[in-house]
Amino acid sequence: MNDQTEKCPSNEPTPLRFIRMREVIKKTGLCKSSIYDLINKKDFPQPIHLSARSVAFIESEVEAWMADRISASRNNK
């Protein structure tokens, strides 16, 4: 497997993609402070440090977190 891909559930390689905080906010509907609270509690994917002042998230990890939250919500009813 290529270092820049990871396997998705359908066994097809998915290219890794970094997304910035603005896109994470749009995808999740959470505000920045809520995201950082979850990160500090280890309840959200950890950001990747791209440089001294720049971080990003791995899109597939954020999407997996979202799917887990949906599943947990559906299973608790």
Contacts in CASP RR format, 6 or more apart in sequence:
PFRMAT RR
TARGET T0000
AUTHOR 0000-0000-0000
METHOD contacts of the structure
MODEL  1
MNDQTEKCPSNEPTPLRFIRMREVIKKTGLCKSSIYDLINKKDFPQPIHL
SARSVAFIESEVEAWMADRISASRNNK
1 7 0 8 1.000
1 13 0 8 1.000
2 13 0 8 1.000
4 15 0 8 1.000
4 16 0 8 1.000
5 13 0 8 1.000
5 14 0 8 1.000
5 15 0 8 1.000
5 16 0 8 1.000
6 13 0 8 1.000
6 14 0 8 1.000
6 16 0 8 1.000
6 60 0 8 1.000
7 13 0 8 1.000
7 14 0 8 1.000
8 14 0 8 1.000
8 60 0 8 1.000
14 60 0 8 1.000
16 58 0 8 1.000
16 59 0 8 1.000
16 60 0 8 1.000
17 58 0 8 1.000
17 59 0 8 1.000
17 60 0 8 1.000
18 48 0 8 1.000
18 50 0 8 1.000
18 56 0 8 1.000
18 57 0 8 1.000
18 58 0 8 1.000
18 59 0 8 1.000
19 27 0 8 1.000
19 56 0 8 1.000
19 57 0 8 1.000
19 58 0 8 1.000
19 59 0 8 1.000
19 62 0 8 1.000
20 56 0 8 1.000
20 57 0 8 1.000
21 32 0 8 1.000
21 35 0 8 1.000
21 55 0 8 1.000
21 57 0 8 1.000
24 30 0 8 1.000
24 35 0 8 1.000
24 57 0 8 1.000
24 62 0 8 1.000
25 31 0 8 1.000
25 32 0 8 1.000
25 35 0 8 1.000
27 62 0 8 1.000
27 63 0 8 1.000
27 66 0 8 1.000
28 35 0 8 1.000
28 62 0 8 1.000
28 66 0 8 1.000
30 38 0 8 1.000
35 44 0 8 1.000
38 44 0 8 1.000
39 45 0 8 1.000
39 46 0 8 1.000
39 47 0 8 1.000
44 65 0 8 1.000
45 57 0 8 1.000
45 58 0 8 1.000
45 61 0 8 1.000
45 62 0 8 1.000
45 64 0 8 1.000
45 65 0 8 1.000
47 55 0 8 1.000
47 56 0 8 1.000
47 57 0 8 1.000
48 55 0 8 1.000
48 56 0 8 1.000
48 57 0 8 1.000
48 58 0 8 1.000
49 55 0 8 1.000
50 56 0 8 1.000
END
